[in-house]
Amino acid sequence: MNTNEQLYIDLMMVRTPGDPETKFLISQGYLTENMQYTEKAIQFINSFLDEKKEVVYQAFKELGPDARKSEVLKKAGIVQMGVLVDVANRLVKEGRLKKENGKVYTLD
């Protein structure tokens, strides 16, 4: 997993005050002392998901709605299923993908 994907996963995890990951994210400016996202975190999350949209869209387009999610992950170069789901949800909101009965379809 690359460092950006790991950072994204770390930001999505539920944190407890005082744990090492929380302290690190606070020290790097991604979380406030109250464990709220900073503007830096919000910008990172949005840019990370936006960067992945095209590769995820192409993976779904090339592999089709019957493809296994593990194949889509591999094709898109993503390790964590949560990342794939978050990117796919953005693409659904944009009207580029459609989810139906557990399958994902490209709309073009």
C-alpha positions as CSV (number, residue, x, y, z in Angstrom):
1,M,0.0,0.0,0.0
2,N,1.4,3.4,-0.9
3,T,1.8,6.1,1.7
4,N,-1.1,8.2,0.4
5,E,-3.5,5.2,0.6
6,Q,-2.2,4.5,4.2
7,L,-2.7,8.1,5.2
8,Y,-6.2,8.0,3.8
9,I,-7.0,4.8,5.8
10,D,-5.5,6.3,8.9
11,L,-7.7,9.4,8.6
12,M,-10.8,7.2,8.1
13,M,-10.2,5.2,11.3
14,V,-12.0,6.0,14.5
15,R,-9.3,7.3,16.8
16,T,-8.9,7.5,20.5
17,P,-7.2,10.4,22.3
18,G,-3.6,9.6,23.1
19,D,-3.0,6.7,20.7
20,P,0.2,7.0,18.7
21,E,-1.5,7.3,15.3
22,T,-3.7,10.1,16.6
23,K,-0.7,12.0,18.0
24,F,1.0,11.6,14.7
25,L,-1.9,12.9,12.7
26,I,-2.2,15.9,15.1
27,S,1.5,16.6,14.9
28,Q,1.3,16.5,11.0
29,G,-1.7,19.0,11.0
30,Y,-4.4,16.6,9.9
31,L,-6.4,16.5,13.1
32,T,-7.1,19.1,15.8
33,E,-6.5,18.3,19.5
34,N,-10.3,17.5,19.5
35,M,-9.7,15.0,16.8
36,Q,-11.5,16.9,14.1
37,Y,-10.3,17.1,10.5
38,T,-8.3,20.2,9.7
39,E,-8.5,21.9,6.3
40,K,-5.3,20.1,5.4
41,A,-7.0,16.7,6.0
42,I,-10.1,17.7,4.1
43,Q,-8.0,18.8,1.1
44,F,-5.9,15.6,1.2
45,I,-9.0,13.4,1.4
46,N,-10.7,15.2,-1.5
47,S,-7.5,15.2,-3.7
48,F,-6.8,11.5,-2.9
49,L,-10.2,10.4,-3.9
50,D,-10.2,12.6,-7.0
51,E,-6.9,11.1,-8.1
52,K,-8.3,7.6,-7.9
53,K,-11.6,8.3,-9.7
54,E,-10.3,7.7,-13.3
55,V,-8.4,4.5,-12.5
56,V,-11.4,3.1,-10.6
57,Y,-13.8,4.1,-13.4
58,Q,-11.6,2.5,-16.0
59,A,-11.3,-0.7,-14.0
60,F,-15.1,-1.0,-13.7
61,K,-15.5,-0.2,-17.3
62,E,-12.9,-2.8,-18.5
63,L,-13.9,-5.6,-16.1
64,G,-17.6,-5.2,-16.3
65,P,-20.3,-5.5,-13.6
66,D,-19.7,-9.2,-13.0
67,A,-16.0,-8.7,-12.0
68,R,-14.9,-9.7,-8.6
69,K,-14.1,-6.7,-6.3
70,S,-10.6,-8.1,-5.8
71,E,-10.0,-7.9,-9.6
72,V,-11.2,-4.3,-9.6
73,L,-8.9,-3.5,-6.7
74,K,-5.9,-5.0,-8.5
75,K,-6.7,-3.3,-11.8
76,A,-7.1,0.1,-10.0
77,G,-3.9,-0.4,-8.0
78,I,-5.7,-0.1,-4.7
79,V,-5.2,-2.3,-1.6
80,Q,-8.0,-1.4,0.7
81,M,-11.7,-2.2,-0.1
82,G,-12.8,0.9,1.8
83,V,-10.9,3.1,-0.6
84,L,-12.5,1.4,-3.6
85,V,-16.0,1.9,-2.0
86,D,-15.4,5.6,-1.2
87,V,-14.2,6.3,-4.8
88,A,-17.0,4.4,-6.3
89,N,-19.5,6.3,-4.2
90,R,-18.1,9.5,-5.5
91,L,-18.4,8.3,-9.0
92,V,-22.1,7.3,-8.3
93,K,-22.8,10.8,-7.0
94,E,-21.2,12.2,-10.2
95,G,-23.4,10.0,-12.3
96,R,-20.5,8.0,-13.9
97,L,-21.3,4.7,-12.1
98,K,-24.5,3.0,-11.0
99,K,-24.8,0.5,-8.2
100,E,-27.6,-2.0,-8.4
101,N,-28.0,-5.4,-6.7
102,G,-24.4,-5.5,-5.6
103,K,-23.1,-4.8,-9.0
104,V,-21.4,-1.7,-10.3
105,Y,-22.1,-0.4,-13.9
106,T,-20.4,2.3,-15.8
107,L,-22.8,4.9,-17.4
108,D,-21.5,6.0,-20.8
